Amino acid sequence: MGADDVWEDQHARLLAGLAASIREKGLAQTRLSDIVGHARCSRRTFYKHFADKDACFVELTEAASRIVLEQVESAIDRRAPIAVQIEAAIDAYLQVVMGDPGLARTFASPSLGERVLIAQREAYERYAALLVSVVEGDSRRDPDLAPITVQRAYMLVAGLHQTLIRALVRGEDLVGVAAEIKAVMKSALAPRAQAQAR
């Protein structure tokens, strides 16, 4: 194993170590000793990769966001009606969130630092860009669909995310919440989408 492979392995283990500790005790209670313990690395190794816990969490946030976005995008059939695409995208997003609720719940933590909040906003921008792209493709095929602005798309994806986090924190049924999110998205994106889905 070369030096680059060792570095990448350590880096991945540290990110996984932070995720494991968050699931176990939450972000606020996670200490550096927890991260390196889960990662089977030393503190010295940690500081070769990250300046502090926040820097590690920012990167974990960005990595998780990319994975979720890839899964959502791959779930969308761009040839399907917009209502079907909305269903598929939200189902894919929910599947990821429900697959790791302990980590997802962290985004409601009052201990999130400014760098993490910036990383979240950047993730919303990527989701908004995907939403704009999906609707643009549909509006070219369907003259009754109007393109969506990035501002409106951002409002929708940020609201979707915060609504899911709220439901997780409160222990609410995510299936019911998903139905509400789908209704809002269909209403905002395409008034006829409700009829298309039936």
C-alpha positions in Angstrom: 0.0 0.0 0.0 1.5 3.3 -1.1 1.6 6.5 0.9 -1.4 7.9 -1.0 -3.4 4.8 -0.2 -2.5 5.0 3.4 -3.5 8.6 3.6 -6.9 7.9 1.9 -7.5 4.9 4.1 -6.8 7.0 7.3 -9.0 9.9 6.0 -11.9 7.6 5.3 -11.6 5.9 8.7 -11.6 9.2 10.4 -14.7 10.3 8.7 -16.3 7.0 9.5 -15.1 7.3 13.1 -16.8 10.7 13.4 -20.0 9.3 11.9 -19.9 6.3 14.3 -19.5 8.5 17.3 -22.3 10.8 16.2 -24.6 7.8 15.9 -23.5 6.7 19.4 -23.6 9.9 21.4 -24.4 12.9 19.2 -22.3 15.6 17.7 -22.1 17.8 20.8 -20.9 15.0 23.0 -18.4 13.6 20.5 -14.8 14.3 21.4 -11.6 13.8 19.5 -10.8 10.7 21.5 -14.1 9.2 20.3 -13.3 9.8 16.7 -9.8 8.4 16.8 -10.9 5.5 18.9 -13.5 4.5 16.3 -11.0 5.2 13.5 -8.2 3.3 15.2 -5.9 6.2 14.6 -3.8 8.5 16.8 -4.6 12.2 17.5 -1.4 13.0 15.6 -2.9 11.3 12.5 -6.2 13.1 13.0 -4.4 16.5 12.9 -2.6 15.5 9.7 -6.0 15.4 8.1 -8.2 17.9 9.9 -7.7 21.1 11.8 -10.4 20.2 14.3 -13.7 18.3 14.8 -15.7 20.9 12.9 -13.4 20.6 9.8 -14.0 16.8 9.9 -17.7 17.2 10.3 -17.8 19.7 7.4 -16.2 17.2 5.1 -18.5 14.4 6.4 -21.5 16.7 5.6 -20.2 17.3 2.1 -19.4 13.6 1.4 -22.9 12.6 2.7 -24.6 15.3 0.6 -22.8 14.1 -2.6 -23.8 10.5 -1.9 -27.4 11.4 -1.3 -27.5 13.7 -4.4 -26.1 10.9 -6.6 -28.7 8.4 -5.3 -31.6 10.9 -5.8 -30.4 11.7 -9.3 -30.0 8.1 -10.3 -33.6 7.4 -9.0 -35.1 9.9 -11.4 -36.2 8.8 -14.8 -36.0 12.0 -16.8 -38.4 10.6 -19.4 -41.2 10.1 -16.8 -43.8 12.7 -16.0 -42.8 15.3 -13.4 -45.1 13.8 -10.8 -43.4 10.4 -11.1 -39.9 12.0 -10.9 -40.9 13.9 -7.7 -42.1 10.6 -6.1 -38.9 8.8 -7.1 -36.6 11.6 -5.9 -38.3 12.0 -2.5 -38.5 8.3 -2.0 -34.8 8.0 -2.7 -34.0 10.9 -0.3 -36.2 9.4 2.4 -34.6 6.0 2.0 -31.1 7.5 2.7 -32.4 9.5 5.7 -34.3 6.6 7.2 -31.3 4.4 6.6 -29.2 6.5 9.0 -31.5 8.6 11.2 -28.8 9.0 13.9 -26.6 10.9 11.5 -29.4 12.8 9.9 -30.8 14.0 13.2 -27.4 15.7 13.8 -28.4 18.5 11.5 -30.8 19.7 14.1 -28.0 20.0 16.6 -27.6 23.4 18.2 -23.8 22.8 18.2 -23.5 23.1 14.4 -20.8 25.6 13.7 -20.8 28.3 10.9 -18.6 26.1 8.6 -21.2 23.3 8.8 -24.0 25.7 8.1 -22.2 27.0 5.0 -21.6 23.4 3.9 -25.4 22.7 4.3 -26.2 25.8 2.2 -23.8 24.6 -0.5 -25.6 21.2 -0.5 -28.9 23.0 -0.9 -27.5 24.8 -3.9 -26.6 21.5 -5.5 -30.0 20.0 -4.9 -31.6 23.2 -6.2 -29.5 23.0 -9.4 -30.7 19.4 -9.8 -34.3 20.4 -9.4 -34.0 23.3 -11.9 -32.4 20.8 -14.4 -35.2 18.3 -14.0 -37.9 20.9 -14.4 -36.2 22.4 -17.4 -36.0 19.1 -19.1 -39.7 18.5 -18.5 -40.7 22.0 -19.6 -39.1 21.4 -23.0 -41.3 18.4 -23.4 -44.5 19.7 -21.8 -45.4 23.3 -22.6 -47.8 23.4 -19.6 -44.7 23.3 -17.3 -42.8 26.5 -16.6 -39.1 26.4 -15.7 -38.4 27.0 -12.0 -36.0 29.7 -10.7 -33.1 28.6 -8.6 -34.5 30.7 -5.7 -37.7 28.8 -5.7 -35.9 25.5 -6.0 -33.7 26.4 -3.1 -36.7 27.2 -0.9 -38.3 23.9 -1.8 -35.2 21.7 -1.1 -34.2 23.6 2.1 -37.8 23.3 3.3 -37.9 19.6 2.5 -34.7 18.9 4.4 -35.7 21.0 7.5 -39.1 19.3 7.5 -37.6 15.9 7.5 -35.1 16.8 10.3 -38.0 18.3 12.4 -39.9 15.0 11.9 -36.9 12.9 12.9 -36.3 15.0 16.1 -39.9 14.7 17.1 -40.1 11.0 16.3 -42.9 11.6 13.7 -43.9 9.0 11.1 -41.7 9.8 8.0 -44.2 8.2 5.6 -46.8 10.7 6.5 -44.3 13.5 6.3 -43.1 12.3 2.9 -46.7 12.4 1.6 -46.9 16.1 2.6 -43.6 16.9 1.0 -44.6 15.2 -2.2 -47.9 17.2 -2.3 -46.1 20.5 -1.8 -43.4 19.7 -4.4 -46.1 18.7 -7.0 -48.2 21.7 -6.2 -45.2 24.1 -6.6 -43.6 22.5 -9.6 -46.6 21.5 -11.7 -50.3 22.1 -10.9 -51.2 19.2 -13.1 -48.7 16.8 -11.5 -51.2 15.7 -8.9 -53.5 14.5 -11.7 -50.6 12.9 -13.6 -49.7 10.8 -10.5 -53.1 9.3 -10.2 
